[in-house]
Amino acid sequence: MADRALNEDFDQFVVVRTSKLDWQASPSPNVWRKRLDLSGPVESGRVTSVVKYEPDSAFHSHPHPDGEEIFVLSGIFSDEHGDYPAGSYLLNPAGFEHAPFSRGGCVLFVKLRQYPGDDRTKVAVNTVLEDWQERAPGFKGLTLYSEAPNPETVSLVRLENGAELKVLPEAPGAEMFILDGQCDDGQAVYRTGDWLRWPTQNIRTFKVLEPMTAYLKTGHFPQ
């Protein structure tokens, strides 16, 4: 059984190299997970995970108190509301209920119980079909979720070799999941599948060593 506390301290810089973690069982016999952070009860706490559905695997219908966020890394994820191929981003707000499954198998990046409140809009975006905006030379971004008065912003970022990524301290806290490529912050090299989380008062600059695409979330740390 997993620990009840995993990477709970938001004042620490955290790196999890998910490619080195073993898959662990979930309540469904054909769904596996790698937990990156966890706070609260093992099966109903706030958690960030990489989740793998084997072909023809499913969960019974269930609600999502405090919301759910999903990015489809590979395969096709489905529920009674639709089919979501690799590159799809979903934010299901508090009170949402579904019965997820995958016919051919899929791998997901998942965050649970991190979107409280009744004022959030449901989001479903196929990022492969979206137009990315140039934010700086060699740096493009795609905003996935930003909705006042809620504090967090979720984006995908795409950077060319030699470009730099810096998150400013006015956005309290940041986390990044590297979907492809690699970067260096002067202390270590981070590669595809690495998950990082850091307090933004400790400013870090990431220089891209190999064209990189990453999930980036900011503004969501406790105040």
C-alpha positions as CSV (number, residue, x, y, z in Angstrom):
1,M,0.0,0.0,0.0
2,A,1.3,3.5,-0.9
3,D,2.3,5.9,1.8
4,R,-0.4,8.4,2.8
5,A,2.1,11.3,2.4
6,L,4.3,11.7,-0.7
7,N,6.0,15.0,-1.7
8,E,3.5,17.0,0.5
9,D,6.0,19.8,1.3
10,F,5.4,22.6,-1.2
11,D,8.5,24.5,0.0
12,Q,10.8,21.8,-1.5
13,F,12.0,21.3,-5.0
14,V,10.9,17.9,-6.1
15,V,11.9,15.7,-9.0
16,V,10.3,12.4,-9.9
17,R,11.8,10.4,-12.8
18,T,8.7,8.5,-13.6
19,S,10.5,6.2,-16.1
20,K,12.4,4.7,-13.2
21,L,9.3,3.9,-11.1
22,D,7.5,0.6,-11.1
23,W,3.8,0.4,-11.9
24,Q,1.6,-0.2,-8.8
25,A,-1.9,-1.7,-8.6
26,S,-5.0,0.4,-8.5
27,P,-8.6,-0.5,-7.4
28,S,-9.2,-1.8,-11.0
29,P,-7.2,-5.0,-11.8
30,N,-6.3,-3.7,-15.3
31,V,-5.3,-0.1,-14.4
32,W,-1.9,0.7,-13.0
33,R,-0.4,3.9,-11.6
34,K,2.8,5.7,-10.5
35,R,2.1,8.3,-7.8
36,L,4.1,11.5,-7.9
37,D,2.5,13.3,-4.9
38,L,-0.2,12.2,-2.4
39,S,-1.9,13.9,0.5
40,G,-4.7,12.4,2.5
41,P,-6.4,9.0,2.3
42,V,-4.7,6.5,0.0
43,E,-7.7,6.1,-2.4
44,S,-9.5,9.4,-1.9
45,G,-6.8,12.1,-1.2
46,R,-5.2,14.8,-3.4
47,V,-2.9,13.0,-5.8
48,T,-0.9,13.4,-8.9
49,S,-0.1,10.2,-10.9
50,V,0.8,8.7,-14.2
51,V,-1.9,6.1,-14.9
52,K,-1.9,3.2,-17.4
53,Y,-5.0,1.5,-18.7
54,E,-4.5,-1.9,-20.2
55,P,-6.7,-2.7,-23.3
56,D,-10.3,-3.3,-22.5
57,S,-10.0,-1.9,-18.9
58,A,-12.5,0.2,-17.1
59,F,-13.7,1.7,-13.8
60,H,-17.2,1.7,-12.5
61,S,-19.0,5.1,-12.6
62,H,-17.7,7.4,-9.8
63,P,-17.8,11.1,-8.9
64,H,-14.8,13.5,-8.6
65,P,-15.0,15.7,-5.5
66,D,-12.8,18.7,-6.0
67,G,-12.4,17.9,-9.7
68,E,-10.1,15.9,-11.9
69,E,-7.5,16.8,-14.5
70,I,-6.3,14.5,-17.3
71,F,-3.7,14.8,-20.1
72,V,-3.7,11.8,-22.5
73,L,0.0,10.8,-23.1
74,S,-0.7,7.9,-25.4
75,G,-3.5,5.7,-26.7
76,I,-7.2,6.7,-26.5
77,F,-9.0,7.4,-23.2
78,S,-12.8,7.1,-23.2
79,D,-15.9,7.6,-21.0
80,E,-19.6,7.9,-21.7
81,H,-19.0,11.5,-22.8
82,G,-16.5,10.8,-25.6
83,D,-13.2,9.4,-26.9
84,Y,-10.0,11.3,-26.2
85,P,-6.9,10.5,-28.2
86,A,-3.2,11.3,-27.2
87,G,-2.8,15.0,-26.8
88,S,-6.2,15.5,-25.3
89,Y,-6.6,17.7,-22.1
90,L,-9.6,17.3,-19.8
91,L,-10.6,19.3,-16.7
92,N,-13.7,17.8,-15.0
93,P,-14.9,20.1,-12.3
94,A,-16.2,19.2,-8.9
95,G,-19.3,17.1,-9.0
96,F,-18.5,15.5,-12.4
97,E,-19.2,11.8,-12.6
98,H,-18.1,9.3,-15.3
99,A,-17.2,5.6,-16.0
100,P,-13.8,5.8,-17.7
101,F,-12.4,3.0,-19.9
102,S,-10.0,2.3,-22.7
103,R,-10.6,-0.1,-25.6
104,G,-7.0,-0.2,-26.8
105,G,-5.1,1.0,-23.7
106,C,-3.8,4.4,-22.8
107,V,-1.4,6.2,-20.5
108,L,-2.5,9.4,-18.7
109,F,-1.2,12.2,-16.5
110,V,-3.8,12.6,-13.8
111,K,-4.5,15.1,-11.0
112,L,-7.3,14.5,-8.5
113,R,-8.9,16.7,-5.8
114,Q,-7.0,19.8,-6.9
115,Y,-9.8,21.9,-8.4
116,P,-12.3,22.8,-5.7
117,G,-15.3,25.1,-6.1
118,D,-18.5,25.2,-8.2
119,D,-17.4,28.0,-10.5
120,R,-15.2,26.0,-12.9
121,T,-15.9,25.3,-16.5
122,K,-15.5,21.8,-17.9
123,V,-12.7,21.7,-20.4
124,A,-12.0,19.2,-23.2
125,V,-9.3,20.2,-25.7
126,N,-7.5,18.2,-28.4
127,T,-4.2,20.0,-28.2
128,V,-3.0,18.5,-31.5
129,L,-5.6,20.5,-33.4
130,E,-5.0,23.8,-31.6
131,D,-2.9,26.9,-32.7
132,W,0.0,27.5,-30.4
133,Q,1.0,31.1,-29.7
134,E,4.6,32.4,-29.9
135,R,5.6,33.8,-26.5
136,A,9.3,34.5,-27.3
137,P,11.8,33.4,-29.9
138,G,12.0,29.7,-29.9
139,F,9.1,29.4,-27.4
140,K,5.5,28.7,-28.1
141,G,2.7,28.1,-25.6
142,L,-0.9,26.9,-25.5
143,T,-3.1,27.8,-22.5
144,L,-5.3,24.9,-21.4
145,Y,-7.0,26.4,-18.3
146,S,-7.1,29.9,-16.8
147,E,-10.4,31.1,-15.3
148,A,-10.9,34.0,-12.8
149,P,-11.1,34.0,-9.9
150,N,-9.4,30.7,-9.7
151,P,-5.6,31.1,-9.2
152,E,-4.0,28.4,-11.4
153,T,-2.9,28.5,-15.0
154,V,-2.3,25.3,-17.0
155,S,-0.4,25.4,-20.3
156,L,1.6,23.4,-22.7
157,V,5.0,24.9,-23.6
158,R,7.2,24.0,-26.6
159,L,10.7,25.2,-26.7
160,E,13.5,24.9,-29.3
161,N,17.2,24.1,-28.6
162,G,18.8,26.8,-26.6
163,A,15.6,28.5,-25.5
164,E,15.0,29.2,-21.8
165,L,12.0,28.7,-19.5
166,K,11.7,30.8,-16.4
167,V,8.6,31.0,-14.2
168,L,8.4,34.3,-12.3
169,P,7.7,34.5,-8.6
170,E,4.4,36.3,-8.9
171,A,2.9,32.9,-9.9
172,P,3.0,31.1,-6.5
173,G,4.4,27.7,-7.3
174,A,5.0,25.7,-10.5
175,E,5.1,22.1,-11.7
176,M,6.2,20.7,-15.0
177,F,5.8,17.3,-16.6
178,I,8.2,16.8,-19.5
179,L,6.3,15.2,-22.4
180,D,9.3,15.1,-24.8
181,G,12.8,16.5,-24.9
182,Q,15.2,17.6,-22.2
183,C,16.4,20.6,-20.3
184,D,19.0,21.7,-17.7
185,D,18.7,24.1,-14.8
186,G,22.4,24.1,-13.9
187,Q,22.0,21.4,-11.3
188,A,20.7,18.4,-13.3
189,V,19.4,17.4,-16.7
190,Y,15.6,16.6,-16.9
191,R,14.2,14.3,-19.6
192,T,11.0,12.9,-21.1
193,G,8.8,11.6,-18.2
194,D,10.4,13.7,-15.5
195,W,8.0,15.6,-13.1
196,L,9.2,18.7,-11.3
197,R,7.6,20.9,-8.7
198,W,9.2,24.0,-7.1
199,P,8.3,27.1,-5.1
200,T,8.7,30.1,-7.5
201,Q,10.5,32.3,-4.9
202,N,13.4,29.9,-5.7
203,I,13.7,31.1,-9.3
204,R,14.9,28.4,-11.7
205,T,15.9,28.8,-15.3
206,F,15.7,25.8,-17.6
207,K,17.8,25.8,-20.7
208,V,16.5,23.5,-23.4
209,L,19.1,20.9,-24.6
210,E,16.7,19.0,-27.0
211,P,13.5,20.4,-28.4
212,M,11.0,20.1,-25.5
213,T,7.3,20.0,-25.0
214,A,6.0,20.1,-21.4
215,Y,2.9,20.5,-19.3
216,L,3.3,23.5,-17.0
217,K,1.0,24.5,-14.1
218,T,1.5,27.7,-12.1
219,G,-0.2,29.7,-9.4
220,H,-1.7,26.7,-7.5
221,F,0.5,26.5,-4.3
222,P,-1.1,27.2,-0.9
223,Q,-0.8,30.8,0.1
